[in-house]
Amino acid sequence: MMKHLIDIHDIEQTLADHRLCLFYIKAPDCGVCNVMLDKVERLADSHQSLCSFYTDITEEPLIVGRFLVYSGPTVLLMLEGKEIYRGSGFINLEELDCKIKQYIES
């Protein structure tokens, strides 16, 4: 189950505490965001060692500048706090799954 984080400090701490994180950013009243959240959450749940969380872009204004995200949905795969994959809109789940497996196995 993906955690719902709101505060930028909690987000930064989570990224610092975990080697590999999947960070999903959604927008309010966005149908695509909600559909993709369910799909990304199922994908994340299939990888036990993956830390995963989400936030709404309107809940923490600092997300825009820190992660350069201006719209939802956006998914970021972060390795040791650095972005290694970004997907937006209709996220390619197969590609994302391959990236996750690649970094879990290495």
N, C-alpha and C positions, 0 to 999 in steps of 0.2 A: 504494500500500500504506500503510495507516494505521500510524503508529509506535505502539509500546507504551511509554508513559511511566508511571513509578511514583512518582517523587519530586515533591513539590509545587513545589520550586524549578525543576525541569526543565519542569513544566507552566507555571508563571508565566513563565519565560524564553521558552518557545515562543510563548505568547500575546503577549508583548511584542515578539517578533521578526517576527511576521507580522500583516498587516492583517486578514485574514479566516481564522478557524480553526473547524474542526468538531471538537468534543470529545465523545467517546462514553464514557459511564460505565456499566459493567456490574457485576453482582453475581455472586458465585461460585455454582456449581451452579444457574444460572438458564437454563432452556431458551430462554425468550423472548429473553433477553439475547444468547445465541449466535446465534440465527436472525437477530435484528435487526442484530447486528454485521456479519454477512456482507452483508446488504442495504445497510446504511449505508456499508460499505466500498466496495461496487460503485458506489454513488452518488457517494461522495467521489472515487473514482478517475476518474470521468467529467469531473471539473473539475480540469484540470491545475494551475491557479494556487491551488487551495484547499489550505491546510495542514490535515491531519487526523491525529488521534491518539486513543488510547483508554487507559483504565485500569480497573482493578477497584476498586470502592469500598472493599474491605478492604485493599488494598495501601498506601493512604495515607490515614490517618484524618482528616487536615486537609481533605480534599476536601469532606467533609460540611458543615463550617462555612463554608468559603470560597465554595462554589458552591451551598449549600443543596440538596444532593442527598441524599436519604435512602433511595432504592431505585433499582434498575436495571430495565430500561435507561432511561437518560436521555441525550438528545443536546442539546448546547448549541452554538449558532452564535454565535461571538464576533467582533465587529468592533472593532478597536483596543482589545481587552481588555475590552469591555463586551458583556454578553449582549444579543442581538437576537432570538433565537429559542430556545425550549425545547420539547422533546417528550419524553414519557415513555410507557412501556408499548409498545403497538403504535403505533409512530411513523408519522405520515402522511408517507410518503416523497415523494409528489407535492408537498405543501405545502413540505417542506424543500427540495426541488430548486428550486422557484420562488423561495424566499427566497435560496438560494445564487446563483442566476442574477441576481436583482435586485441583489445587492451586488457581484457580480463585474463587472457591466456599469456600475455607477455609479462 
